[in-house]
Amino acid sequence: MDYPLAFPAQLSQHLRSLRKARGWTQAQLAVRVGVTQSRVSAIEKDATALSTEQLFRWLAALGATLVLRTDDAPRDTVAEPAAPAFGGPPPAGGQW
């Protein structure tokens, strides 16, 4: 399923939707990403606080990928996704 973004504020809604689609609580996602439940809550309110690296870690945990398309690209054509850059458990200390 596609989750198009037109505005930065939509990222929070989409991350929340991806989590809920997995049937996970904020606490369950927090364990997978290596942050606290309160950090998940904060990101679901304002995802603009995520760095690009953190965003990719969240997407990997949620089993999602980021796809950029030009406006002239046919909508039914999707490039093959590259192997995820991140995965597995967080480094020592539990933080990314």
Beta strands, then each sheet from edge to edge (+ up, - down):
end
